Amino acid sequence: MTKRGSGVLLHITSLPSLYGIGDLGPEAYRFVDFLCQTKQSFWQILPITSTITVFGNSPYSSPSAFAGNPLFISPELLVEEGLLSRSDIENNPPFPKRELIMRL
């Protein structure tokens, strides 16, 4: 008999972030921890390919089937890796203030 599983469809852009859209940084890791705690088997995401304005910024009409979207690179992880300094990410544009949704 095949093992059954359950999961969640949540695009990376839906994760909380201080930078306008979700990325593959600390909140993505927290979400994976949440999935493990709740015994989920799958995290389904929508395409993460690069987008361009000519095609309406749709990941379904990407100029490349292989290139990832650079907007999903986490500034916080770049600081941890020493590729950016903390001062490089301190003056980000103001976004609406609201509680981060995923506080466990």
C-alpha positions in Angstrom: 0.0 0.0 0.0 1.2 3.5 -0.9 1.9 5.9 2.0 -0.4 8.9 1.9 0.7 12.4 2.5 -0.6 15.9 2.9 0.9 19.3 2.1 0.5 23.0 1.5 0.5 25.2 -1.6 2.2 28.4 -0.6 4.3 30.5 -3.0 7.6 32.0 -1.8 6.2 35.5 -2.4 3.6 34.9 0.3 6.1 34.4 3.1 6.6 37.4 5.4 9.6 39.6 4.7 11.0 43.0 5.4 11.9 43.4 1.8 8.5 43.6 0.0 8.0 40.0 -1.0 8.9 36.7 0.5 12.3 35.1 -0.2 14.3 32.0 0.4 15.6 33.3 3.7 14.9 32.8 7.4 11.1 32.8 7.1 11.3 30.1 4.4 13.3 28.0 6.9 10.8 28.7 9.6 8.0 27.6 7.3 9.7 24.3 6.6 10.1 23.8 10.3 6.4 24.5 10.7 5.6 21.9 8.0 7.8 19.3 9.8 6.1 20.1 13.2 2.7 19.6 11.6 3.8 16.4 9.8 3.2 17.7 6.3 4.8 15.7 3.5 4.8 18.4 0.7 5.4 22.1 0.1 4.1 22.9 -3.3 5.2 26.2 -4.8 4.3 28.0 -8.0 7.1 28.6 -10.6 10.1 30.5 -9.3 11.5 31.5 -12.7 12.6 35.0 -13.7 10.0 37.3 -15.0 10.0 40.3 -17.4 7.6 43.1 -17.9 7.0 42.4 -21.6 5.3 39.1 -20.5 3.3 40.7 -17.7 5.8 39.6 -15.0 4.2 36.1 -15.2 6.4 33.2 -14.1 4.4 31.1 -16.6 5.8 33.2 -19.5 9.4 33.3 -18.3 12.3 34.0 -20.8 14.1 31.0 -19.3 12.9 27.6 -18.0 16.0 27.3 -15.9 16.8 30.7 -14.4 15.6 31.4 -10.9 14.1 34.8 -9.9 16.8 36.9 -8.2 14.1 38.6 -6.1 14.0 35.4 -4.1 17.6 35.7 -2.9 17.6 36.6 0.8 19.5 39.7 1.8 19.7 38.3 5.3 21.4 35.2 4.1 23.8 37.2 2.0 24.8 39.1 5.2 25.4 35.8 7.0 27.6 34.5 4.1 29.6 37.7 4.3 28.6 38.8 0.8 26.8 41.9 2.1 27.4 44.0 5.2 24.5 44.7 7.6 24.6 48.4 6.5 23.9 47.3 2.9 20.4 46.1 3.9 19.5 48.6 6.6 18.0 51.4 4.4 15.3 49.4 2.6 12.2 51.1 1.3 9.3 51.5 3.8 6.7 48.8 3.4 3.3 48.7 5.3 3.9 47.7 8.9 2.0 44.6 10.0 2.6 41.6 12.2 4.4 38.8 10.5 1.8 36.1 10.1 3.9 33.0 11.0 4.8 33.5 14.6 4.7 30.1 16.3 
